[in-house]
Amino acid sequence: MFVVGRTAVWAETARLHIDTRCGAGQYELFRRNPQRGKGEDLMELWGLFDPAIRADPYRHYRKLRDQGPSLHDKGAHLFLSHADCARLLRDPEFGHGRGGAATIRSFLFLNPPEHTRLRRLVSAAFTARTVEGLRPRIERIVGDLLDTVVDAGDSDLVAEFARPIPVTVICELLGIPAEDRSRFPGWSHDLALAFDPDLDTHQPPEVLARRDLAHSLFAEYFLALRAERLRHPGRDLVSRLVAEDGGVAGDALAPDEFVATCELLLLAGHETTVNLIGNAIAELIRQPDLYAAGRNSPELVGALVEETLRMHPSVQFVPRLALAPTTFAGHEIAGGDLAIALVAAANRDPDVYPDPDAFRLNRPGAHHLSFGAGPHFCLGAPLARLEATIALTMLLARGRLEATGSIAYTDNNVLHGPAKLPARIRP
């Protein structure tokens, strides 16, 4: 553990007023869309944030899709077809605005050229070659976790398996000291609450306080780590980010950009992968034939990962703002209008996927949109795929998977995955 002057760090945190909350600014668009009148809350439009649909939102999405490939209301547009969502995510006329969310210095919520500059600084850590080099370490992490889970008997495969894998990997990439890593699963969970704007109206005050505290503690920690790496650089990603030019001439990260980028890397490199692994395990529990197929034919695990991504995208929908008046999919859209790509519906578009609600390991067809598309395509997609493939391959090889209780899902309408997976693995 490293120690720096905490007073100086607190002062810097307060000075920056680091509102780097990755989801807070983007999904706040649902509350403050300028095209809607006072009291007209997009949160209630189309039922996307209804807590009742969290465990299984897909029935609701089917009902929306039955009304047409897109739905429209004052200042808001919902797109459900695969073709429209793919176009929307790639269209440069839709972005993250020039105020509000754009003040959040994470490249997830910026438009080019700022997005391009910040993304380039971290991209080297996620190339296919770099990620493949992590395979032996990920296999050791997974093997150790499986030893513990098998020995324990009854386990929660989210808390004791799916969650520790990506948090360990991303902490090692960032250069987080081993003795500090235990705090990151809790921070990541609480930070992810910011992705659900429904939080402010349907969660108790203590949950809101926990989310805000996680932001403050995260900023404090990473500003301290930044100061440490400026004095004593290593070979980790944080050292690269705080180098004089970030490895690219003239592209130094400001402190608020640094904290926002680290927060994004934690969430994107951790929370969504937890959901991917958890959603796949849930399918294996629900479908014994699927488990048998994966166990008997390990070469099918890659298809298992891709079909899980299609059926259960970790990020259910993605909002964009129209940067100027435009026509999209035959509809006039005013500048500042909210356009939502309902990725989870697009991935089950019957015009693209025959029998779209069936889980098929041999499914042909178009690529799913679970990692996005265009300039914001998920930088960590190769790492997420590798972690999930290794985790599931090694889990299937260990023995029979048995449920010991009911699966519980996260209280989040944007990020979708199991919160608890009670099960045991019998060798």
Secondary structure in CASP SS format (residue, H / E / C, confidence):
PFRMAT SS
TARGET T0000
AUTHOR 0000-0000-0000
METHOD secondary structure of the structure
MODEL  1
M C 1.00
F C 1.00
V C 1.00
V C 1.00
G C 1.00
R H 1.00
T H 1.00
A H 1.00
V H 1.00
W H 1.00
A H 1.00
E H 1.00
T H 1.00
A H 1.00
R H 1.00
L H 1.00
H C 1.00
I C 1.00
D C 1.00
T C 1.00
R C 1.00
C H 1.00
G H 1.00
A H 1.00
G H 1.00
Q H 1.00
Y H 1.00
E H 1.00
L H 1.00
F H 1.00
R C 1.00
R C 1.00
N C 1.00
P C 1.00
Q C 1.00
R C 1.00
G C 1.00
K C 1.00
G C 1.00
E C 1.00
D C 1.00
L H 1.00
M H 1.00
E H 1.00
L H 1.00
W H 1.00
G H 1.00
L C 1.00
F C 1.00
D C 1.00
P H 1.00
A H 1.00
I H 1.00
R C 1.00
A C 1.00
D C 1.00
P C 1.00
Y H 1.00
R H 1.00
H H 1.00
Y H 1.00
R H 1.00
K H 1.00
L H 1.00
R H 1.00
D H 1.00
Q C 1.00
G C 1.00
P C 1.00
S E 1.00
L E 1.00
H E 1.00
D E 1.00
K C 1.00
G C 1.00
A E 1.00
H E 1.00
L E 1.00
F E 1.00
L C 1.00
S C 1.00
H H 1.00
A H 1.00
D H 1.00
C H 1.00
A H 1.00
R H 1.00
L H 1.00
L H 1.00
R H 1.00
D C 1.00
P C 1.00
E C 1.00
F E 1.00
G E 1.00
H C 1.00
G C 1.00
R C 1.00
G C 1.00
G H 1.00
A H 1.00
A H 1.00
T H 1.00
I C 1.00
R C 1.00
S C 1.00
F H 1.00
L H 1.00
F H 1.00
L C 1.00
N C 1.00
P C 1.00
P C 1.00
E H 1.00
H H 1.00
T H 1.00
R H 1.00
L H 1.00
R H 1.00
R H 1.00
L H 1.00
V H 1.00
S H 1.00
A H 1.00
A H 1.00
F H 1.00
T C 1.00
A H 1.00
R H 1.00
T H 1.00
V H 1.00
E H 1.00
G C 1.00
L C 1.00
R H 1.00
P H 1.00
R H 1.00
I H 1.00
E H 1.00
R H 1.00
I H 1.00
V H 1.00
G H 1.00
D H 1.00
L H 1.00
L H 1.00
D H 1.00
T H 1.00
V H 1.00
V H 1.00
D H 1.00
A H 1.00
G C 1.00
D C 1.00
S E 1.00
D E 1.00
L C 1.00
V H 1.00
A H 1.00
E H 1.00
F H 1.00
A H 1.00
R C 1.00
P H 1.00
I H 1.00
P H 1.00
V H 1.00
T H 1.00
V H 1.00
I H 1.00
C H 1.00
E H 1.00
L H 1.00
L H 1.00
G C 1.00
I C 1.00
P C 1.00
A H 1.00
E H 1.00
D H 1.00
R H 1.00
S H 1.00
R H 1.00
F H 1.00
P H 1.00
G H 1.00
W H 1.00
S H 1.00
H H 1.00
D H 1.00
L H 1.00
A H 1.00
L H 1.00
A H 1.00
F H 1.00
D C 1.00
P C 1.00
D C 1.00
L H 1.00
D H 1.00
T H 1.00
H H 1.00
Q C 1.00
P C 1.00
P H 1.00
E H 1.00
V H 1.00
L H 1.00
A H 1.00
R H 1.00
R H 1.00
D H 1.00
L H 1.00
A H 1.00
H H 1.00
S H 1.00
L H 1.00
F H 1.00
A H 1.00
E H 1.00
Y H 1.00
F H 1.00
L H 1.00
A H 1.00
L H 1.00
R H 1.00
A H 1.00
E H 1.00
R H 1.00
L H 1.00
R H 1.00
H C 1.00
P C 1.00
G C 1.00
R C 1.00
D C 1.00
L H 1.00
V H 1.00
S H 1.00
R H 1.00
L H 1.00
V H 1.00
A C 1.00
E C 1.00
D C 1.00
G C 1.00
G C 1.00
V C 1.00
A C 1.00
G C 1.00
D C 1.00
A C 1.00
L C 1.00
A C 1.00
P H 1.00
D H 1.00
E H 1.00
F H 1.00
V H 1.00
A H 1.00
T H 1.00
C H 1.00
E H 1.00
L H 1.00
L H 1.00
L H 1.00
L H 1.00
A H 1.00
G H 1.00
H H 1.00
E H 1.00
T H 1.00
T H 1.00
V H 1.00
N H 1.00
L H 1.00
I H 1.00
G H 1.00
N H 1.00
A H 1.00
I H 1.00
A H 1.00
E H 1.00
L H 1.00
I H 1.00
R H 1.00
Q C 1.00
P H 1.00
D H 1.00
L H 1.00
Y H 1.00
A H 1.00
A H 1.00
G H 1.00
R H 1.00
N H 1.00
S C 1.00
P H 1.00
E H 1.00
L H 1.00
V H 1.00
G H 1.00
A H 1.00
L H 1.00
V H 1.00
E H 1.00
E H 1.00
T H 1.00
L H 1.00
R H 1.00
M H 1.00
H C 1.00
P C 1.00
S C 1.00
V E 1.00
Q C 1.00
F C 1.00
V E 1.00
P E 1.00
R E 1.00
L E 1.00
A E 1.00
L C 1.00
A C 1.00
P C 1.00
T E 1.00
T E 1.00
F E 1.00
A C 1.00
G C 1.00
H E 1.00
E E 1.00
I E 1.00
A C 1.00
G C 1.00
G C 1.00
D C 1.00
L E 1.00
A E 1.00
I E 1.00
A E 1.00
L C 1.00
V H 1.00
A H 1.00
A H 1.00
A H 1.00
N C 1.00
R C 1.00
D C 1.00
P C 1.00
D C 1.00
V C 1.00
Y C 1.00
P C 1.00
D C 1.00
P C 1.00
D C 1.00
A C 1.00
F C 1.00
R C 1.00
L C 1.00
N C 1.00
R C 1.00
P C 1.00
G C 1.00
A C 1.00
H C 1.00
H C 1.00
L C 1.00
S C 1.00
F C 1.00
G C 1.00
A C 1.00
G H 1.00
P H 1.00
H H 1.00
F C 1.00
C C 1.00
L C 1.00
G C 1.00
A H 1.00
P H 1.00
L H 1.00
A H 1.00
R H 1.00
L H 1.00
E H 1.00
A H 1.00
T H 1.00
I H 1.00
A H 1.00
L H 1.00
T H 1.00
M H 1.00
L H 1.00
L H 1.00
A H 1.00
R H 1.00
G C 1.00
R E 1.00
L E 1.00
E E 1.00
A E 1.00
T C 1.00
G C 1.00
S C 1.00
I C 1.00
A E 1.00
Y E 1.00
T C 1.00
D C 1.00
N C 1.00
N C 1.00
V C 1.00
L E 1.00
H C 1.00
G C 1.00
P E 1.00
A E 1.00
K E 1.00
L C 1.00
P E 1.00
A E 1.00
R E 1.00
I E 1.00
R E 1.00
P C 1.00
END
